[in-house]
């Protein structure tokens, strides 16, 4: 019996910046379905023969024009229903950037915006869970 898995691998990036005494997270507004118009973490599919960290940095740059040199893997998310199109596993990364960095919507991002971690909009996929875990690991219990 020849088995071909139908599970896709994606990456998501939780990008923090510190403004005054609080933190903000960069989100993109999705241009396409699923979750068209919803806010989401920058991310996307891992290309064939691409390392996960490389994919995370590439997707962040393609969608926001922000280039990071360091990201830290935090966790994998594999709920089979996290993406209505098909079964995806997302590997989440966190990074932090200077408050002066400017983001621009590119690729399949309709818009980009910094949100206070205290006032997040409705989010696509399971991104609220990813952000909660990232806040716990990066802000409550610093990872760096």
C-alpha positions as a Markdown table, in Angstrom:
| # | Residue | x | y | z |
|---|---|---|---|---|
| 1 | Unk | 0.0 | 0.0 | 0.0 |
| 2 | Unk | 1.4 | 3.4 | -1.0 |
| 3 | Unk | 0.5 | 6.2 | 1.3 |
| 4 | Unk | 0.9 | 9.8 | 0.4 |
| 5 | Unk | 0.2 | 12.2 | 3.3 |
| 6 | Unk | -2.0 | 15.2 | 2.7 |
| 7 | Unk | -0.8 | 17.4 | 5.5 |
| 8 | Unk | 0.7 | 20.8 | 4.8 |
| 9 | Unk | 3.3 | 22.7 | 6.8 |
| 10 | Unk | 3.1 | 26.4 | 7.4 |
| 11 | Unk | 4.9 | 28.9 | 9.6 |
| 12 | Unk | 3.5 | 31.9 | 11.5 |
| 13 | Unk | 5.5 | 34.8 | 13.0 |
| 14 | Unk | 4.5 | 36.6 | 16.2 |
| 15 | Unk | 6.5 | 39.9 | 15.9 |
| 16 | Unk | 6.7 | 42.0 | 19.0 |
| 17 | Unk | 7.8 | 45.6 | 19.5 |
| 18 | Unk | 7.9 | 47.5 | 22.7 |
| 19 | Unk | 6.2 | 50.9 | 22.7 |
| 20 | Unk | 6.6 | 52.8 | 26.0 |
| 21 | Unk | 5.9 | 50.2 | 28.6 |
| 22 | Unk | 3.7 | 47.9 | 26.7 |
| 23 | Unk | 4.0 | 45.5 | 23.8 |
| 24 | Unk | 2.4 | 45.4 | 20.3 |
| 25 | Unk | 2.1 | 42.6 | 17.8 |
| 26 | Unk | 2.2 | 43.1 | 14.0 |
| 27 | Unk | -0.8 | 41.6 | 12.2 |
| 28 | Unk | -1.8 | 41.5 | 8.5 |
| 29 | Unk | -5.3 | 41.8 | 7.1 |
| 30 | Unk | -5.9 | 38.9 | 4.8 |
| 31 | Unk | -6.5 | 39.7 | 1.2 |
| 32 | Unk | -7.8 | 36.2 | 0.3 |
| 33 | Unk | -10.0 | 33.4 | 1.6 |
| 34 | Unk | -10.1 | 31.7 | 3.9 |
| 35 | Unk | -10.7 | 34.4 | 6.5 |
| 36 | Unk | -10.6 | 37.2 | 3.9 |
| 37 | Unk | -10.5 | 40.6 | 5.7 |
| 38 | Unk | -9.6 | 39.0 | 9.0 |
| 39 | Unk | -6.4 | 39.9 | 10.9 |
| 40 | Unk | -3.7 | 37.2 | 11.1 |
| 41 | Unk | -0.1 | 36.6 | 11.9 |
| 42 | Unk | 2.3 | 37.0 | 9.0 |
| 43 | Unk | 3.0 | 33.5 | 7.7 |
| 44 | Unk | 2.4 | 30.9 | 5.0 |
| 45 | Unk | 3.4 | 27.7 | 3.5 |
| 46 | Unk | 6.9 | 26.2 | 3.7 |
| 47 | Unk | 8.4 | 25.7 | 0.3 |
| 48 | Unk | 9.9 | 22.3 | -0.7 |
| 49 | Unk | 13.4 | 21.9 | 0.6 |
| 50 | Unk | 13.1 | 25.1 | 2.8 |
| 51 | Unk | 14.1 | 25.2 | 6.4 |
| 52 | Unk | 11.4 | 26.3 | 8.8 |
| 53 | Unk | 13.2 | 29.3 | 10.1 |
| 54 | Unk | 14.0 | 30.4 | 6.6 |
| 55 | Unk | 10.4 | 30.1 | 5.7 |
| 56 | Unk | 9.3 | 32.2 | 8.7 |
| 57 | Unk | 11.7 | 35.0 | 7.8 |
| 58 | Unk | 10.7 | 34.8 | 4.1 |
| 59 | Unk | 7.0 | 35.0 | 4.8 |
| 60 | Unk | 7.4 | 37.9 | 7.2 |
| 61 | Unk | 9.4 | 39.8 | 4.6 |
| 62 | Unk | 7.0 | 38.9 | 1.7 |
| 63 | Unk | 4.0 | 40.1 | 3.6 |
| 64 | Unk | 5.3 | 43.0 | 5.7 |
| 65 | Unk | 8.6 | 44.2 | 4.2 |
| 66 | Unk | 10.3 | 43.6 | 7.5 |
| 67 | Unk | 13.5 | 41.6 | 7.5 |
| 68 | Unk | 14.5 | 39.8 | 10.7 |
| 69 | Unk | 17.8 | 38.1 | 11.2 |
| 70 | Unk | 16.7 | 36.1 | 14.3 |
| 71 | Unk | 13.4 | 34.3 | 15.2 |
| 72 | Unk | 12.9 | 31.7 | 17.8 |
| 73 | Unk | 10.7 | 28.7 | 17.3 |
| 74 | Unk | 8.1 | 28.4 | 20.1 |
| 75 | Unk | 5.6 | 25.6 | 19.3 |
| 76 | Unk | 3.9 | 23.6 | 16.6 |
| 77 | Unk | 0.1 | 23.7 | 16.2 |
| 78 | Unk | -1.6 | 20.8 | 14.5 |
| 79 | Unk | -5.4 | 20.8 | 15.1 |
| 80 | Unk | -6.7 | 19.2 | 11.9 |
| 81 | Unk | -9.4 | 21.9 | 11.7 |
| 82 | Unk | -7.2 | 24.9 | 12.1 |
| 83 | Unk | -7.4 | 25.6 | 8.4 |
| 84 | Unk | -10.7 | 25.0 | 6.6 |
| 85 | Unk | -8.9 | 24.2 | 3.3 |
| 86 | Unk | -7.0 | 21.2 | 4.5 |
| 87 | Unk | -5.0 | 19.7 | 7.4 |
| 88 | Unk | -2.1 | 22.0 | 8.2 |
| 89 | Unk | 0.6 | 22.0 | 10.8 |
| 90 | Unk | 1.9 | 25.4 | 11.7 |
| 91 | Unk | 5.3 | 26.0 | 13.4 |
| 92 | Unk | 5.2 | 29.3 | 15.2 |
| 93 | Unk | 8.1 | 31.6 | 15.7 |
| 94 | Unk | 8.6 | 34.8 | 17.8 |
| 95 | Unk | 10.7 | 37.8 | 17.1 |
| 96 | Unk | 11.2 | 41.3 | 18.4 |
| 97 | Unk | 11.9 | 44.4 | 16.4 |
| 98 | Unk | 12.8 | 48.0 | 17.1 |
| 99 | Unk | 9.9 | 50.5 | 17.5 |
| 100 | Unk | 11.2 | 52.5 | 14.5 |
| 101 | Unk | 10.7 | 49.7 | 12.0 |
| 102 | Unk | 8.1 | 50.3 | 9.4 |
| 103 | Unk | 5.9 | 47.7 | 7.9 |
| 104 | Unk | 4.2 | 47.7 | 4.5 |
| 105 | Unk | 1.5 | 45.4 | 3.2 |
| 106 | Unk | 2.8 | 43.2 | 0.4 |
| 107 | Unk | 2.0 | 39.9 | -1.3 |
| 108 | Unk | -1.3 | 38.6 | 0.0 |
| 109 | Unk | -1.7 | 41.1 | 2.8 |
| 110 | Unk | -4.3 | 43.8 | 2.3 |
| 111 | Unk | -3.0 | 45.9 | 5.2 |
| 112 | Unk | -0.6 | 45.7 | 8.1 |
| 113 | Unk | -1.1 | 47.2 | 11.5 |
| 114 | Unk | 0.5 | 47.1 | 15.0 |
| 115 | Unk | -2.0 | 46.1 | 17.7 |
| 116 | Unk | -1.6 | 46.4 | 21.5 |
| 117 | Unk | -1.4 | 42.9 | 23.1 |
| 118 | Unk | -4.3 | 44.2 | 25.3 |
| 119 | Unk | -6.6 | 45.0 | 22.3 |
| 120 | Unk | -6.4 | 42.4 | 19.6 |
| 121 | Unk | -9.1 | 42.2 | 16.8 |
| 122 | Unk | -10.9 | 39.0 | 15.8 |
| 123 | Unk | -8.2 | 36.7 | 14.4 |
| 124 | Unk | -8.0 | 34.1 | 11.6 |
| 125 | Unk | -7.2 | 30.4 | 12.1 |
| 126 | Unk | -5.9 | 29.6 | 15.6 |
| 127 | Unk | -3.8 | 32.7 | 15.8 |
| 128 | Unk | -5.4 | 33.9 | 19.1 |
| 129 | Unk | -4.0 | 30.7 | 20.7 |
| 130 | Unk | -0.6 | 31.2 | 19.1 |
| 131 | Unk | -0.4 | 34.8 | 20.4 |
| 132 | Unk | -1.5 | 33.8 | 23.9 |
| 133 | Unk | 1.3 | 31.2 | 24.0 |
| 134 | Unk | 3.8 | 33.7 | 22.6 |
| 135 | Unk | 2.9 | 36.3 | 25.2 |
| 136 | Unk | 3.3 | 33.8 | 27.9 |
| 137 | Unk | 6.7 | 32.7 | 26.6 |
| 138 | Unk | 8.1 | 36.1 | 25.5 |
| 139 | Unk | 6.6 | 38.7 | 27.9 |
| 140 | Unk | 5.5 | 36.9 | 31.0 |
| 141 | Unk | 8.5 | 34.4 | 31.0 |
| 142 | Unk | 11.0 | 36.0 | 28.6 |
| 143 | Unk | 12.5 | 33.6 | 26.1 |
| 144 | Unk | 15.6 | 35.7 | 25.3 |
